[in-house]
Amino acid sequence: MRKKLTIRLMWFAVITGMISFFGLFILAGNGVFGEMPEFEQLENPNTNLATQIISSDGEILGKFYQRWGKHNIAATS
């Protein structure tokens, strides 16, 4: 009896996990968590906007950028 309950609970956990995983992608695709960017925006991001640090009141605190061909990251204020 105990073994049967354990097997049912394991199957329930596996099926619930799979439904949750695929449900997350379905909800994200339908825009429940916000608007998804277009492929063009993902392929060619505006690095000036993508690297800004913005405070809670909307003020720009600084920018991070990486020089091409180098591995150091510089910050400006």
PEJOGI-V296042 format. One line per field, one symbol per residue. psi: psi as a letter, one per 20 degrees, with the letter a starting at -180 (. if undefined). A space follows every 10 residues. Layout:
psi->???
//
This chain:
psi->ghhggggghg hggggggggg ghhghgghhj jhjrpqqrhh hhhmqohhhi jqoprhjjpo haqqqpppir iqpqpq.
//
